Amino acid sequence: MYKNVLQSIDNIAIWPVISFVIFFVFFLCLLWWVFTVDKTMIRKMSEMPLESTDRNATPPETLVS
């Protein structure tokens, strides 16, 4: 049933090509970004979850019971 519905749509074969091109361009852009990004920014972003900037926050070791 679905096969007949999809075959009745004009130019249906172009959509898989368009989606592949979009994915491939996104992948290439992401690959380019990975190799050109500043390594200090990556290091800073990776350390962000470990930093505590809120001075009024309860330290995690006091939350464990």
Backbone as a chain_set.jsonl record, in Angstrom:
{"seq": "MYKNVLQSIDNIAIWPVISFVIFFVFFLCLLWWVFTVDKTMIRKMSEMPLESTDRNATPPETLVS", "coords": {"N": [[0.808, -1.184, 0.0], [1.872, 1.32, 0.901], [3.939, 1.554, -0.876], [2.655, 1.973, -3.322], [1.481, 4.443, -2.831], [3.716, 6.12, -2.46], [4.923, 5.862, -4.962], [3.178, 7.23, -6.543], [3.688, 9.892, -6.144], [5.002, 12.729, -7.647], [8.339, 13.145, -8.767], [9.575, 11.86, -6.562], [11.959, 10.542, -6.175], [14.0, 12.361, -5.851], [14.121, 13.275, -3.228], [15.519, 11.478, -1.393], [18.111, 11.927, -2.331], [18.468, 14.654, -1.86], [18.308, 14.701, 0.951], [20.553, 13.157, 1.59], [22.597, 14.806, 0.608], [22.303, 17.053, 2.249], [22.922, 15.898, 4.754], [25.589, 15.094, 4.24], [26.889, 17.538, 3.733], [26.529, 18.779, 6.218], [28.019, 16.974, 7.802], [30.594, 17.363, 6.722], [31.004, 20.051, 7.383], [30.975, 19.884, 10.171], [33.192, 18.231, 10.579], [35.195, 19.907, 9.567], [34.994, 21.968, 11.475], [35.819, 20.61, 13.802], [38.539, 20.158, 13.334], [39.523, 22.735, 13.155], [38.884, 24.239, 15.356], [39.657, 26.15, 18.288], [41.831, 24.783, 20.607], [42.029, 25.465, 23.281], [39.537, 26.468, 23.88], [37.974, 24.173, 23.68], [39.048, 22.712, 25.814], [38.332, 24.402, 27.927], [35.521, 24.269, 27.769], [35.161, 21.574, 28.338], [35.878, 21.452, 30.986], [33.959, 22.89, 32.291], [31.642, 21.587, 33.558], [32.813, 20.71, 35.906], [33.529, 22.882, 37.374], [32.587, 25.131, 39.989], [30.657, 27.818, 40.076], [28.731, 29.097, 41.503], [28.575, 30.52, 44.53], [26.906, 30.145, 46.664], [25.96, 27.635, 46.465], [25.305, 24.297, 47.518], [27.849, 22.115, 48.422], [28.602, 19.098, 46.589], [29.377, 16.853, 48.138], [28.111, 17.128, 50.574], [25.513, 16.577, 49.997], [25.187, 13.88, 49.742], [23.851, 11.144, 51.423]], "CA": [[0.0, 0.0, 0.0], [2.732, 2.495, 0.972], [4.72, 1.605, -2.108], [1.815, 2.592, -4.344], [1.299, 5.852, -2.497], [4.96, 6.826, -2.731], [5.174, 5.877, -6.397], [2.277, 8.176, -7.195], [4.177, 11.251, -5.924], [5.931, 13.153, -8.686], [9.724, 13.476, -8.376], [9.854, 11.344, -5.223], [13.324, 10.027, -6.12], [14.952, 13.422, -5.544], [14.19, 13.524, -1.788], [16.658, 10.806, -0.751], [19.347, 12.581, -2.758], [18.544, 15.919, -1.133], [18.606, 14.418, 2.356], [21.948, 12.721, 1.667], [23.45, 15.978, 0.396], [22.234, 17.85, 3.481], [23.701, 15.184, 5.767], [27.002, 15.112, 3.877], [27.385, 18.899, 3.944], [26.604, 18.952, 7.669], [29.148, 16.173, 8.281], [31.836, 18.03, 6.318], [31.142, 21.26, 8.201], [31.335, 19.457, 11.515], [34.575, 17.757, 10.501], [36.034, 21.104, 9.431], [35.002, 22.653, 12.761], [36.603, 19.823, 14.768], [39.968, 20.321, 13.081], [39.95, 24.131, 13.173], [38.489, 24.915, 16.594], [40.73, 26.438, 19.23], [41.897, 23.698, 21.597], [41.791, 25.994, 24.633], [38.086, 26.57, 24.046], [37.506, 22.801, 23.941], [39.457, 22.369, 27.175], [37.503, 25.191, 28.838], [34.167, 23.719, 27.747], [35.154, 20.261, 28.987], [36.043, 21.635, 32.424], [32.829, 23.645, 32.832], [30.806, 20.859, 34.532], [33.545, 20.463, 37.143], [33.692, 24.14, 38.087], [31.444, 25.628, 40.75], [30.692, 29.276, 40.053], [27.739, 29.584, 42.448], [29.194, 30.44, 45.853], [25.888, 29.755, 47.641], [25.53, 26.269, 46.182], [25.713, 23.277, 48.479], [28.828, 21.2, 47.819], [28.01, 17.785, 46.319], [29.649, 15.837, 49.159], [27.152, 17.261, 51.672], [24.217, 16.093, 49.562], [25.147, 12.415, 49.827], [23.501, 10.722, 52.786]], "C": [[0.862, 1.263, 0.0], [3.552, 2.66, -0.303], [3.915, 2.287, -3.219], [1.612, 4.086, -4.089], [2.554, 6.638, -2.843], [5.272, 6.89, -4.223], [4.29, 6.884, -7.12], [2.724, 9.629, -7.028], [5.194, 11.584, -7.007], [7.283, 13.527, -8.078], [10.084, 13.002, -6.967], [11.31, 10.887, -5.093], [14.341, 11.102, -5.749], [15.119, 13.63, -4.04], [15.29, 12.74, -1.071], [17.995, 11.443, -1.121], [19.535, 13.89, -1.996], [18.904, 15.681, 0.332], [20.047, 13.941, 2.531], [22.896, 13.903, 1.513], [23.456, 16.861, 1.647], [23.061, 17.194, 4.583], [25.191, 15.278, 5.475], [27.609, 16.495, 4.087], [27.511, 19.188, 5.436], [27.801, 18.203, 8.242], [30.472, 16.842, 7.924], [32.068, 19.307, 7.132], [31.556, 20.913, 9.625], [32.775, 18.965, 11.567], [35.532, 18.93, 10.382], [36.127, 21.84, 10.763], [35.876, 21.938, 13.782], [38.092, 20.063, 14.577], [40.433, 21.773, 13.157], [39.618, 24.861, 14.47], [39.703, 25.081, 17.504], [40.708, 25.403, 20.358], [41.683, 24.213, 23.019], [40.297, 26.149, 24.901], [37.486, 25.192, 24.345], [37.851, 22.397, 25.373], [38.594, 23.121, 28.192], [36.088, 24.635, 28.906], [34.107, 22.36, 28.453], [35.283, 20.376, 30.501], [34.861, 22.36, 33.067], [31.958, 22.849, 33.815], [31.495, 20.639, 35.874], [33.721, 21.719, 37.982], [32.414, 24.498, 38.839], [31.541, 27.144, 40.797], [29.697, 29.881, 41.032], [28.276, 29.403, 43.858], [28.194, 30.014, 46.932], [25.422, 28.321, 47.448], [26.058, 25.321, 47.261], [26.711, 22.346, 47.793], [28.228, 19.799, 47.66], [28.247, 16.76, 47.411], [28.708, 15.962, 50.353], [25.772, 16.754, 51.291], [24.083, 14.589, 49.689], [24.827, 12.026, 51.256], [23.846, 9.279, 53.01]], "O": [[0.628, 2.174, -0.794], [3.818, 3.778, -0.744], [4.46, 3.096, -3.97], [1.577, 4.887, -5.024], [2.47, 7.704, -3.453], [5.831, 7.881, -4.693], [4.638, 7.337, -8.211], [2.194, 10.512, -7.701], [6.127, 10.821, -7.254], [7.354, 14.143, -7.014], [10.826, 13.682, -6.258], [11.837, 10.853, -3.981], [15.459, 10.764, -5.362], [16.164, 14.119, -3.609], [15.948, 13.307, -0.199], [18.91, 11.486, -0.299], [20.637, 14.196, -1.541], [19.732, 16.403, 0.887], [20.695, 14.285, 3.52], [23.899, 13.986, 2.222], [24.507, 17.358, 2.05], [23.82, 17.874, 5.273], [25.98, 15.52, 6.389], [28.734, 16.606, 4.574], [28.498, 19.782, 5.869], [28.522, 18.743, 9.081], [31.382, 16.881, 8.752], [33.198, 19.603, 7.521], [32.402, 21.589, 10.21], [33.497, 19.265, 12.518], [36.576, 18.942, 11.033], [37.207, 22.29, 11.149], [36.596, 22.583, 14.544], [38.832, 20.161, 15.555], [41.638, 22.019, 13.219], [40.04, 26.002, 14.654], [40.634, 24.277, 17.493], [39.672, 25.184, 20.984], [41.204, 23.471, 23.875], [39.849, 25.976, 26.034], [36.586, 25.074, 25.176], [37.024, 21.802, 26.065], [38.173, 22.549, 29.197], [35.515, 24.539, 29.991], [33.107, 22.038, 29.094], [34.841, 19.485, 31.226], [34.786, 22.429, 34.294], [31.563, 23.408, 34.838], [30.823, 20.405, 36.879], [34.028, 21.634, 39.171], [31.307, 24.207, 38.385], [32.406, 27.694, 41.479], [29.803, 31.062, 41.362], [28.42, 28.277, 44.334], [28.6, 29.567, 48.004], [24.571, 27.843, 48.198], [27.127, 25.537, 47.831], [26.443, 21.845, 46.701], [27.439, 19.362, 48.498], [27.413, 15.876, 47.609], [28.522, 14.987, 51.082], [24.939, 16.523, 52.167], [22.966, 14.073, 49.739], [25.455, 12.516, 52.195], [23.622, 8.753, 54.1]]}, "num_chains": 1, "name": "protein.A"}
